[in-house]
Structures are given as C-alpha cells and as structure tokens.
Amino acid sequence: MKSKASPAGCQSDSETNTASEDQVVDYLRQNPDFFARQDDLLAAISLPHDSGNAISLLERQVNILRERGTEARQKLNNLLENARNNDQLFDTTQNLVLALLRAADATEIAEIAQDQLSNHANVDACELIVAEQEGLDVAPTVRTQSSEHLKAEFEDVFRLKRTHCGSLDQRAVDELFQNDASSIRSTALCPVINNGEILAILALGNQQEDAFNVNLDTLFLDFIGHVIGAVLAKHVVPSKDQ
C-alpha cells in the first residue's frame, strides 16, 4: 500500500518538530550570547552530561544554588499569600468592628459576628457559641453552652486564651459545625475575651486541610476575639467563678 501524502501546505508533527528545532539551533548559532542574557531560563533548564558517578564542584554548586533559589521563591510566594490573606482579613475586621459598634444587644452582636466572618474568603463555616452565665439575654437563634462544657471540650483555648488552629477530631467538628461538619478539614478556635474572661468561642472552619494550621499568624483573629468580647461584655454580667 502506498502511504498517504500529507495535504499540500501541511506538515506532519515530526516535520514540524524538526523544523522548530532547526530554527532554534540556527537562532542560537546566530546569537551565541543568548543564555548569558537569560539567567532565569538557564537556571530552570537541565543540561545533563555523561560523567558517570562523578560530579564537579561547580556543578554541585549550581545545583545547590538552584535548590536554594526554588526554596526562596516558595517562601516569597508564601509571604505574598499571607499578605493577601491579611489584607482581606483586615478589611473584614474593619467592617466587623464598625458593625459591632452599632449593635443594640447580645443577640445582634452574635449575628453580626457570624454574618461578617462567614463572608471571608477563607471561611467556609462560622459558629459563635456563647457561654451561659447570669445576665445573658439572647434570642434562641444564638448558640449557647455552659462554661463547664466549653472548658472541657476546648481546654487548650481556655488555658492559653489565644486562637488555636489546626485539625480537630471528628466528634468536636460535628459539635462545632452542626450543618457543615462533613466538609470541614481545618479549624480556628478563637476565644472571645474580656478582662481575661472567655465569654464565647468563635469557631471558623475551612474545607482545606492546611487552611488553618499551627503556623498561621493569628494576630487578627485574636484581635477579633477581644473586640467581640469587649462589646459583648456590655450586655452580660461577668461571672465570678471563671
């Protein structure tokens, strides 16, 4: 059988690749200093040579510098990502504070906190659980729980009195996020504090395992907890046994 000829004006893939390689070779011959002007490209490409198990000190140095360059770029990307997240969290915090200042009672405070934080890009679920105590007057729509139960369940948060990030066992996730528990993979537990007293637990959930991790900067979250606590304290009578 005769092979079918390629249509006029068309080239096969192999012919196209060959033509492209020939063009690259011709260009490099005409521009011998090309790679001297392309540091990023030179650092990214691989130039293997047959030297057996031996490796020159210069080649080893190049490999080390390339690895360090990759690590530096990764760290820079992480810093930029954290900066973007902090910018978003700052905007959320600003809007939250302004809204809380207009709140008329504890119920409105709880509703504003959940609504505002639920709109943040990194928050897939948000729950505010207020500790039951004398003088607390909230609507049935606001979640409440005894202080003893909250202390037993979230001992580290009460002991350290700062935001705790990471993963929780499924039972704790089920209790915190009753409507979205199955999809939550990482959490941030922020204590709502006033004068050293924890008035509530603010729970944030994300569907990604590493969204809230132990290395996360919790400065804004801790600040949010103190702001909500300062406003909430105006509508409750502090307990004396905490």
QUIHUGI-V514309 format. One record per backbone hydrogen bond with DSSP energy under -1.0 kcal/mol. CO is the residue of the C=O (numbers start at 0). NH is the residue of the N-H. If there is no record, write none. Layout:
co	nh
CO	NH
CO	NH
//
This chain:
co	nh
6	9
11	15
12	16
13	17
14	18
15	19
16	20
17	21
18	22
19	23
20	24
21	25
22	26
23	27
24	28
25	29
26	30
30	33
33	36
37	41
38	42
39	43
40	44
48	50
50	53
55	59
56	60
57	61
58	62
59	63
60	64
61	65
62	66
63	67
64	68
65	69
66	70
67	71
68	72
69	73
70	74
71	75
72	76
73	77
74	78
75	79
76	80
77	81
78	82
79	83
80	84
81	85
82	86
83	87
84	88
85	89
86	90
87	91
88	92
89	93
90	94
91	95
92	96
93	97
94	98
95	99
96	100
98	101
99	102
104	108
105	109
106	110
107	111
108	112
109	113
110	114
111	115
112	116
113	117
116	119
119	122
124	204
126	202
128	200
129	144
132	135
138	141
142	129
144	131
145	149
146	150
147	151
148	152
149	153
153	157
154	158
155	159
156	160
163	188
165	186
168	172
169	173
170	174
171	175
172	176
176	180
179	182
185	205
186	165
187	203
188	163
189	201
191	198
191	199
193	196
196	193
198	130
199	191
200	128
201	189
202	126
203	187
204	123
204	124
205	184
205	185
212	215
217	221
218	222
219	223
220	224
221	225
222	226
223	227
224	228
225	229
226	230
227	231
228	232
231	234
//
